[in-house]
Amino acid sequence: MSKLTDFKLLSFDVYGTLIDWERGVINALQPLVEKSKKTNIDPKHILKVFHALEAPEQTENQDQRYSELLTAIHPKLCKELGLQEPTKEESSAFGGSISQWPAFPDSVAALKRLSKTYKLVVLSNVDNDSFLANRQASTGLQDFQFNAMYTAEDIGSYKPDLKNFEYMLKKVKDAFGIEKHEILQTAQSQFHDHHPAKAIGMKSSWIFRPGAIMGNRDDPVFNWKFDTLLDMADAVDKELAERK
């Protein structure tokens, strides 16, 4: 079996892996929850309903920017949860909330450590403006500089579509001369990342994020598994130390 340090590039999912999209979604929905006096709704139920709505929306509207897709989902989510019908302004605020979604506490420190060993690229279902704002936010990724960033807006489709992975593979080969077998997909979502990565012949590292709801499947596939990205950085550093 290959080692983590045999790879040259990490291809990152962002939302769920680096950014706590579940907390972001819950926080963004909170105004309607409070307005509807439904504060007893189980957050896990909210996330399951959200994921069930988001996946088909992404399949049917491949070229829609993610912030607009969230705006479109919001009234459907409120209806499914028995909340009041939102105004257009409230739905727009939900769609625009991405910039405020918080990074996991370990993300930036782990990225900085991993950047000493790998090229780091983003392969995300986000749109460019939302990701820029989120990346620059002090509660987000604190302006961490990736080697390359490929978004659903750039590609014209959403993961788990294999077109997204094919796009990334071509881009990193052209830019860095790095081949598929030298790339490790690093992500939380089994649905969006690990299963399509396996289908296209890539190895993957599962950043499990204990307690995560969205993106899970009953048949997980992965080559490595870590609770957090910091745990993965520790494992990489251990391998490097053993090589000396």
Backbone hydrogen bonds, N-H to C=O, Kabsch-Sander energy under -0.5 kcal/mol:
donor,donor_aa,acceptor,acceptor_aa,energy
6,D,3,K,-1.7
7,F,4,L,-1.3
8,K,182,E,-2.7
9,L,182,E,-1.8
10,L,119,K,-2.7
11,S,9,L,-0.5
11,S,184,L,-1.8
12,F,10,L,-0.7
12,F,121,V,-3.4
13,D,186,T,-1.8
16,G,14,V,-0.9
16,G,19,I,-3.0
17,T,14,V,-0.8
18,L,14,V,-2.8
19,I,14,V,-2.8
20,D,102,P,-3.3
21,W,19,I,-2.0
24,G,20,D,-2.1
25,V,21,W,-2.6
26,I,22,E,-2.3
27,N,23,R,-2.7
28,A,24,G,-2.2
29,L,25,V,-1.8
30,Q,26,I,-0.9
30,Q,27,N,-0.5
32,L,29,L,-0.9
33,V,29,L,-1.8
34,E,30,Q,-2.8
35,K,31,P,-2.2
36,S,32,L,-2.1
37,K,34,E,-1.0
38,K,33,V,-2.5
41,I,38,K,-1.6
45,H,42,D,-0.7
46,I,42,D,-1.8
47,L,43,P,-2.3
48,K,44,K,-2.1
49,V,45,H,-2.3
50,F,46,I,-2.6
51,H,47,L,-2.6
52,A,48,K,-2.0
53,L,49,V,-1.6
54,E,50,F,-2.7
55,A,51,H,-2.0
57,E,53,L,-1.3
58,Q,54,E,-2.4
59,T,55,A,-1.8
60,E,56,P,-2.4
61,N,57,E,-1.7
64,Q,61,N,-1.6
69,L,65,R,-2.4
70,L,66,Y,-2.5
71,T,67,S,-1.7
72,A,68,E,-2.1
73,I,69,L,-1.9
74,H,70,L,-1.9
76,K,72,A,-0.6
76,K,73,I,-0.5
77,L,73,I,-2.7
78,C,74,H,-2.6
79,K,75,P,-2.2
80,E,76,K,-2.5
81,L,77,L,-1.8
82,G,79,K,-1.2
83,L,78,C,-3.1
91,S,87,T,-2.2
92,S,88,K,-2.3
93,A,89,E,-2.1
94,F,90,E,-1.7
95,G,91,S,-2.3
96,G,92,S,-2.1
97,S,94,F,-1.2
98,I,95,G,-0.6
99,S,96,G,-0.7
100,Q,97,S,-2.1
101,W,98,I,-1.7
103,A,139,T,-2.8
104,F,18,L,-2.4
107,S,104,F,-1.6
110,A,106,D,-2.4
111,L,107,S,-2.6
112,K,108,V,-2.3
113,R,109,A,-1.7
114,L,110,A,-2.7
115,S,111,L,-2.1
116,K,113,R,-1.2
117,T,114,L,-1.7
118,Y,114,L,-2.3
119,K,8,K,-2.3
121,V,10,L,-2.5
121,V,119,K,-0.5
122,V,148,A,-2.0
123,L,12,F,-3.2
124,S,150,Y,-2.0
131,F,127,D,-2.2
132,L,128,N,-2.5
133,A,129,D,-2.2
134,N,130,S,-2.4
135,R,131,F,-3.1
136,Q,132,L,-1.9
137,A,133,A,-1.0
140,G,137,A,-0.9
141,L,134,N,-1.3
142,Q,137,A,-1.8
143,D,135,R,-3.9
144,F,141,L,-1.6
146,F,144,F,-0.7
147,N,120,L,-2.7
148,A,120,L,-1.0
150,Y,122,V,-2.6
152,A,124,S,-1.2
152,A,126,V,-0.8
153,E,126,V,-1.1
155,I,151,T,-2.2
156,G,152,A,-3.0
157,S,152,A,-0.7
161,D,158,Y,-2.0
164,N,161,D,-1.5
165,F,161,D,-0.6
166,E,162,L,-2.6
167,Y,163,K,-2.4
168,M,164,N,-2.0
169,L,165,F,-2.7
170,K,166,E,-2.1
171,K,167,Y,-2.4
172,V,168,M,-2.6
173,K,169,L,-1.5
174,D,170,K,-2.3
175,A,171,K,-2.6
176,F,172,V,-2.4
177,G,172,V,-0.6
177,G,173,K,-1.4
178,I,172,V,-1.3
182,E,179,E,-1.8
183,I,180,K,-1.9
184,L,9,L,-2.4
185,Q,183,I,-0.5
185,Q,203,K,-2.3
186,T,11,S,-3.0
187,A,185,Q,-0.6
187,A,205,S,-2.0
190,Q,215,G,-1.2
191,F,215,G,-2.4
193,D,189,S,-1.6
194,H,189,S,-1.7
195,H,190,Q,-2.2
197,A,193,D,-2.3
198,K,194,H,-2.3
199,A,195,H,-2.2
200,I,196,P,-1.6
201,G,198,K,-1.1
202,M,197,A,-3.1
203,K,183,I,-0.7
205,S,185,Q,-3.1
206,W,204,S,-0.5
206,W,224,W,-3.2
207,I,187,A,-2.7
207,I,205,S,-0.7
208,F,206,W,-1.2
208,F,226,F,-3.0
209,R,227,D,-2.2
212,A,209,R,-2.1
216,N,213,I,-1.2
223,N,204,S,-2.3
224,W,204,S,-1.5
226,F,206,W,-3.0
232,M,228,T,-1.3
233,A,229,L,-2.4
234,D,230,L,-2.2
235,A,231,D,-1.9
236,V,232,M,-2.3
237,D,233,A,-2.4
238,K,234,D,-2.1
239,E,235,A,-2.0
240,L,236,V,-2.4
241,A,237,D,-2.2
242,E,238,K,-2.1
243,R,239,E,-1.2
244,K,240,L,-0.7
244,K,241,A,-0.7
